[in-house]
Amino acid sequence: DAEITQSPRHKITETGRQVTLACHQTWNHNNMFWYRQDLGHGLRLIHYSYGVHDTNKGEVSDGYSVSRSNTEDLPLTLESAASSQTSVYFCASWDVANEQFFGPGTRLTVL
Amino acid sequence: LAKTTQPISMDSYEGQEVNITCSHNNIATNDYITWYQQFPSQGPRFIIQGYKTKVTNEVASLFIPADRKSSTLSLPRVSLSDTAVYYCLVGDLTLNNAGNMLTFGGGTRLMVKP
């Protein structure tokens, strides 16, 4: 079955380090998204992509970057991790029926 | 950007019907209304989507009045496993417009009691 996976599921890092979170989907969807969810809050859009080599900033993109070199993957990079970026990160992909499929999430702690 | 407003929390009992209403006064013509369910430590899961009137699937119904300024998710005969956070999302996921709509509100925390 097609799926969307994220790795790692848990990550602890230090302030100032570069961190990359992986997202891989086998739905063959062109559209992929990254969200962050802070405790007790809804999801906020970080970056999104409509296809290979396309990336766009979302609501809370400062301090994050993405690249899209193929259809299946949209890695999220924190260039210099900050404590404010401690959060749960969700990747999602979307088909033409307006339904988003979410990954299981990555819990990131920045010390 | 369509902003949504939902109740923060609701309580119900097993076997009851639960209705969760979402307000979206500035919904645009091309916007769809989508509801997601999220369990702790999991990503949101699609429940149902609609544009107008009523939509029903195997797990829920979605009622949308003619003015489309609100919508109601109806969960028939809830069970303990329906305890979750429910998000209403309004927008148009068509090409070149996805970023404008992908804002989740705070969601409604549904607690189903025995």
Boltz contact constraints between the chains, C-beta under 6 A:
constraints:
  - contact:
      token1: [A, 42]
      token2: [B, 104]
      max_distance: 6.0
  - contact:
      token1: [A, 42]
      token2: [B, 105]
      max_distance: 6.0
  - contact:
      token1: [A, 42]
      token2: [B, 106]
      max_distance: 6.0
  - contact:
      token1: [A, 42]
      token2: [B, 107]
      max_distance: 6.0
  - contact:
      token1: [A, 43]
      token2: [B, 104]
      max_distance: 6.0
  - contact:
      token1: [A, 45]
      token2: [B, 102]
      max_distance: 6.0
  - contact:
      token1: [A, 48]
      token2: [B, 98]
      max_distance: 6.0
  - contact:
      token1: [A, 48]
      token2: [B, 99]
      max_distance: 6.0
  - contact:
      token1: [A, 56]
      token2: [B, 99]
      max_distance: 6.0
  - contact:
      token1: [A, 58]
      token2: [B, 99]
      max_distance: 6.0
  - contact:
      token1: [A, 90]
      token2: [B, 43]
      max_distance: 6.0
  - contact:
      token1: [A, 94]
      token2: [B, 93]
      max_distance: 6.0
  - contact:
      token1: [A, 98]
      token2: [B, 32]
      max_distance: 6.0
  - contact:
      token1: [A, 98]
      token2: [B, 49]
      max_distance: 6.0
  - contact:
      token1: [A, 98]
      token2: [B, 93]
      max_distance: 6.0
  - contact:
      token1: [A, 99]
      token2: [B, 46]
      max_distance: 6.0
  - contact:
      token1: [A, 102]
      token2: [B, 43]
      max_distance: 6.0
  - contact:
      token1: [A, 102]
      token2: [B, 44]
      max_distance: 6.0
  - contact:
      token1: [A, 103]
      token2: [B, 43]
      max_distance: 6.0
  - contact:
      token1: [A, 104]
      token2: [B, 43]
      max_distance: 6.0
  - contact:
      token1: [A, 105]
      token2: [B, 43]
      max_distance: 6.0
